[in-house]
Amino acid sequence: MSVIRNRKKFPAIALTILALIVSVIFVFPIFYLFVSSFKHYVDLVDASRSFKFLPTLDNYITTFRKTNFYQIFFNSAIVALGSISISTALGVPAAYGLARTNLSPKIKREISFWFLSMLILPPVVFVIPMYYFLSSLSLLNTHVGLIIVYTLFNIPFIVWMMRNYFLSVPREIEEASFLDGCSSLQSLLKVVLPLSLPGLVASLLFCFVISWNEFLFAFIFTGAETSTLPKIPRSFVSQQYLIALGLLFAQGVLIISPVIVIGVAIQRYFIKGLSFGAVK
């Protein structure tokens, strides 16, 4: 009996060890980033000082002194929050309509593929058309222009994700709300959306990360007044390509910190959103 029990425990132990290994692989870069942000340049380039170094806050102090960090942080927050707000307001009703309308399956597949194609194409394809579009509307170097660009990429993702969540909600629940006098919009807001809240939170977190970390469009479409956080490290690479490693590590910590804090705060909803619909 003991042999049989040991054989049953072995897969669980092996999976646990594998999960720990994978966790270490994913967490180590963040740990290394955080630790390195407190090192002097000499400690970073000298391998013998990897574990023996005197911590310093100079990298953070220099970042705040040499950059308008608070304004840039505000720019990133305005763009990210504005983008996900508009994307949610437009993408959620579109996903609900795509999930509940009585269109033919062929038309639904074509519409779904169109949204999916927006996610497949590389962003660099849209740089020149979007540049001329924003330039013609005088929206270059503005928050509104960058919000429009990010919204165009976030809406297809929200529609694609939320459509699957809405399909997992039984129609009988909506029909019961109709009998109670709810309209389609009221049923969406009061019944379907609360049941799909974990999926919505997961979708919004992904959209926030995309908007917060995006560099290409922010680098091309914004100037000094509307610069976002991902552009800060680029300004510390000199023309001689001398890289201030400590400053880059400190800026990396500052950039990813809001995402980590939000992710930890909504972890419960995020995990439910990823696994929603897996078990019926």
Buried (B, 14 or more C-beta within 10 A) or exposed (E): EEEEEEEEEEEEEEEEEEEEEEEEEEEEEEEEBBBBBBBBBEBBEEEEBEEEBEEBEBBBEBBEEEBBBEEBBEBBBBBBBBBBEBBBEBBBBBBBBBBBEEEEEEEBEEBBEEBEEBEEEEBEEBBEEBBEBBEEEEBBBBBBBBBBBBBBBBBBBBBBBBBBBBBBBEEEEBEEBEEEEBEBEEBBBEBBBEBBBBBBBBBBBBBBBBBBBBBBBBEBBBEEEBBBBBBBBEEBEEEEEEEBBBBBBBBBBBBBEBBEEBBEEBEEBBEBBEEBBEEE
